[in-house]
Each structure stands twice: as C-alpha cells, then as structure tokens.
Amino acid sequence: MKIKPITAVGYTFLVALISSLITVLCYHIFVFNTFSLDSSQPSALREIDSATVASSPIKHEKSIIEVMSYGCHYCASNEEEIEKFAATATRG
C-alpha cells in the first residue's frame, strides 16, 4: 500500500492543526477561565478572604514572590535579571 505524498503532507498539517486547537482550548479552559459562569468579574483577579490571608505561610507584609515556569521563554530570558535583583534586595 503506497501513500501519496500529498496525502501524507495533508495528514501532517491536519494533525498539527488539531493539536494546536486543542492546546488553545485547554489554555482557555484551565488558564484563562474563558468559559466560567461568572463573567461579571475579570478572571485574573480574585478576592481572598481574611481567613485565607491569616493562614498563609507568607508572614511578612512586604514579600516578593517569584512566579515562573520552566517552559516560559520570558521567564528564562529574565532569569539573570532576577538573580541580580535578588542579590541587591534587602532581607527581612
């Protein structure tokens, strides 16, 4: 059974298209909460009650928390700048 080259190329593009669409859908569902029921509030901002704040392991009022991802290009490109900042930041 011989497959035509155009069929193989078309199938490859179809698989790549489906894969990218599923990835975008997962980001919208799990990261951006695009399809959440409560659309009155922006999904990036949440209100945290005082009980949650009191039980937080972060006890200092002026804390800097680094949020990064090993797969993020921007996190990787700014790693040296973060290290420089951490060296100059005061403790306590």
C-alpha positions in Angstrom: 0.0 0.0 0.0 1.6 3.2 -1.2 0.5 6.6 0.2 0.7 9.6 -2.0 3.0 12.4 -0.7 0.2 15.0 -0.8 -1.9 12.7 1.5 1.0 12.4 4.0 1.6 16.2 4.0 -2.1 16.9 4.3 -2.5 14.5 7.2 0.5 16.0 8.9 -1.0 19.5 8.7 -4.3 18.2 9.9 -2.8 16.6 13.0 -0.8 19.8 13.7 -3.9 22.0 13.3 -6.0 19.7 15.6 -3.1 19.7 18.2 -2.8 23.4 18.2 -6.6 23.9 18.5 -6.8 21.5 21.5 -3.8 23.3 23.1 -5.6 26.7 22.7 -8.8 25.3 24.1 -7.0 23.8 27.1 -5.4 27.2 27.8 -8.8 29.0 27.6 -10.5 26.4 29.9 -7.9 25.9 32.5 -5.7 29.0 32.5 -7.8 31.9 31.3 -11.2 30.6 32.6 -12.8 31.9 29.5 -15.9 29.8 29.8 -16.6 30.3 33.5 -20.1 31.0 34.5 -19.4 34.3 36.4 -18.3 36.7 33.7 -19.0 39.8 35.8 -15.5 39.8 37.4 -12.3 39.6 35.4 -10.9 36.1 35.7 -7.3 37.2 36.5 -8.4 38.9 39.8 -9.9 37.1 42.8 -10.9 38.3 46.2 -9.2 36.5 49.1 -10.9 36.5 52.5 -9.1 37.4 55.6 -9.1 33.8 57.0 -7.1 32.7 53.9 -4.6 35.5 54.3 -4.2 34.7 58.0 -3.4 31.1 57.3 -0.9 31.9 54.6 2.7 30.7 55.1 3.9 34.2 54.0 4.0 36.3 57.1 6.0 39.3 56.0 3.9 42.2 54.8 6.4 43.3 52.1 7.2 40.0 50.5 8.3 39.5 46.9 7.1 36.2 45.3 8.6 34.9 42.1 6.2 33.1 39.8 7.9 31.3 36.9 7.5 28.4 34.5 10.2 26.2 33.1 8.5 26.3 29.8 8.2 30.1 29.6 10.5 31.9 27.2 10.2 35.2 29.1 11.0 33.6 32.5 14.1 32.0 31.0 15.3 35.3 29.4 14.8 37.3 32.6 16.5 34.8 34.9 19.8 36.7 35.1 17.9 39.9 35.9 16.0 38.2 38.7 19.3 36.9 40.2 20.7 40.5 40.0 17.6 41.8 41.7 17.7 39.1 44.4 21.4 40.0 45.2 20.6 43.7 45.7 17.3 43.2 47.6 17.4 43.7 51.3 16.5 40.8 53.6 13.8 41.0 56.2 
